[in-house]
């Protein structure tokens, strides 16, 4: 049975590091980017909400200006099975499956039939999965910036959590792992 995790960069004030966050915080360090390459490579699949999936579709196409690490991330991302939860999309891209209807039943079924780690990406979908009790671990990549606004890491439910581990990723980023208490 797979473990479902939520793993995202997060600012000191609790907002997810997305495109707007990168403008303030800057791009990830080489060590943090390497962490994300290895994370994506090691996962068995990922659930996306529509908005986050549309952002991540950037990695579907090669860009001549990409460095070797960017190309490596793109290959890992393309190889990762994706399930896109959306009531508005009618089709999704390569290696992706559209999920509609009973999301909780679909996620439980995929967790039961899959080995390894599945992740959820996107704060709104993660909020729904938190509320449904589907997330097994929360991985926060805490970066030393204050955004002051944006999408909060905990979009809806704020479950009681128990700290499982900490690790320093680079000179500025700490990886915190929590599980529901």
Buried (B, 14 or more C-beta within 10 A) or exposed (E): EBBBBBBBBBBEEBBBBBEBBEEBBEEBBEEBBBBBBEBBBEBBBBBBBBBBBBBBBEBEEEEEEEEEEBEBBBBBBBEBBBBBBBEEBEEBBEEBEBBEEEBBEBBBEBBEEBEEBBBBBBBBBBBBBBBEEBBBBBBBBBBEBEBEEBBBBBBEBEBEBEEEEEEEBBEBBBBBBBBBE
